[in-house]
Amino acid sequence: MAIDERVDSATIGALFQRMTGDEKHEWAAASTLDVLWVLYDRVLNVMPATANDPDRDRFLLSKGHGPMAYYAVLAAKGIIDPEILADWTEFGSPLGQHPDRVLVPGVEIGSGSLGHGLALGVGTALGLRAQGRTAKVFVLVGDGELDEGSNHEAIALAGRLGLDRLTAVAIDNHSSSHGWPGGIDRRFAVEGWSTTTVDGRDHDALYQAFTQDHDGRPHLVVAEIGDQS
Amino acid sequence: MIKQGDTGEKAAMRAVFVDVVSDALDTDPRLAVVTADISAAAFAQARRRHPDRVINVGIREQAMVGVAGGLALTGLRPVVHSYTPFLVERPFEMIKLDLGHQDVGAVLVSIGGSYDDPVWGRTHQAPGDVALLDTLPGWTIHVPGHPDEVGPLLRDALDGDGRVYLRLSTRENAAAFPVGGGFTAVRHGSRGVVVAVGTTLDAVLAATEQQDVTVLYAATVRPFDHVGLRAAAQSTNPSVLLVEPYLAGTSAHQVAEALWDMPHRLRSLGVRRDVEVRAYGRPEDHDGVHGLDAAGIRSALTGFLG
C-alpha cells in the first residue's frame, strides 16, 4: 500500500484513471477532485491510523455519483489500498459506482441516492456535540443534488440549531436543471449559514474557505467549477 | 401542511412510551430522541434535562430519520417517533438508506395504528407500514396490544443495537400478555389456529368464544414465531386464520414459510387492499368495513372452517 503524504494532485489523477467504465459520471468525479484533495491533504484529521477514532473529522460524500476521485484520494492517503482501484465495480470488489461504507473502511456513509448526506451530517454533528467532541463534519453536495427537497429540511435545521462544526461543500458545476438564481449561497444564507464562494480548482482558496471562522453558524463553501465544456 | 396527532391528551401506550424513554435518557448516555413536532411537548421535561439528546426537528420527517441516522453513526441510539404515516411512509427511503444501508440501529415508535383516528381521513392512516418495513432486512417489529406490553418491549429495544419498529395504538385489549418471546396460546382447540396480532385479540376472542380453535396471540411479528405456529398447527388442524390490524396478508408469507412442508390452509384478515375507504367516523366503524370486528372475524372463521 502506497502511503505517501507528499503525493501531489498529478498522482491523484493517475489513480483516478485506473477506474474506467463510468464515463457518464466522469465529469462529476473530476469536478470534486480538487476539493477532496484539499480536504484530505490539508484540513481533515483523518489518516489510516485515525480512521476509526471517534474524535476524527468526518467527511460525508452525499453526492455519491462518480466516486472515482474520492477513491483515488483515499488511496493516495493510504486509507484504502490502491491495488483495488482497477477492479472497481466488479463482483467482489468493495468499490462501486456509489460508495458503500460497510464495504469500504474509511468511507463514512453509503450514498448514491441524492439528498441524504446533509441530514446525516446534521445528525452526525449533533451526535458529536452531545458527546462533547469537537470533530468537524464536512458534507459534499452537488448543485444538481440540491434540487432534492430533503436537503432543504436539513439546511433549515442546521441553521436553527447553530451547528458551527458543520460545513457543506457545494460543487457547482451547473448541473441543476433549473439553476439557483442569485447563487446557491443565498439559499443557505437565508437559513442562517455563513457562506463563501471560491474557485473550485484553487487549492489555497479552498483551504482558506474550509478553515475560516464561521461565527457559531454552519458554513457553506460553494466550489465553482463551471460547465463541462 | 396541517398535521394532527398531538392532541395534548396522552394515549395510554404513548404515555408509557414517553415515561420509559424519559427515564432511560437519565441513565443511558447512548440514547437520543428525535421527533418532528408530534409528541414533542410530551418530551419537554426530558429535553430540559438533556437538551443535546432530545431533538425536535420541526415538521421535517425526512430530516427526522436522516438526523437519526447521523446520530447513530456517532454511536448514539436514536429513538424516532411520529404519527404512523409520517414516521414510515413519508420518509421511507430515509429508513431504507439512512438506517438500513448505513447499517446502523434505531428504534422507530409510531402512534396511530392503521386508522386510530378516522376523523382525520386517509392522510393520517397507514395500514401499509408493517408491509413496507417487511421489504427491508433486519427489522424487529413489535405490535403490542396493551399498554403494559409496551414497557418490556421498549426497554429491550433501547438496550439493543438493532433496528426495531414499535407500533403503538390508542386502542388496546382488555388484558396484557407476556411479551418478548414467541406467540402466546390464549385458547386451545382442535379445528384450527387463529393468530391474533396486537389489538385484534379482543375481537378474535369474542369471535371464537363458541369455536373449537386454538388462539395464538402475537405482540411481535418480526421475527415471526415459526416454531410456535408450527407446533400449534401440528397439534390441532393446519387451518390458519391470520388476523392482523394492518394490511391484510402482511404475514401470509411467514405462515407459508413456517408450514412449508405441511399441507395447510390459510385465510388472512386485515385492512382491505382492494379499496381506499373514504369514510370518517369511529375506528369501530372501520373495523366493520374491514371485517376486523368480532362479527366479521366470526363470519370469516365459520366460512373458513365450514
Interface residues (C-beta under 8 A of the other chain):
Chain A: P54 R58 D100 R101 V102 E108 I109 G110 S113 H116 L118 A119 L120 G121 V122 G123 T124 A125 L126 G127 L128 R129 A130 Q131 R133 G149 S150 E153 A154 A156 L157 R160 L161
Chain B: A32 D52 R53 I55 V57 G58 R60 Q62 A63 V65 G66 V67 A68 G69 G70 L71 A72 L73 T74 G75 L76 P78 E93 M94 L97 D98 H101 Q102 D103
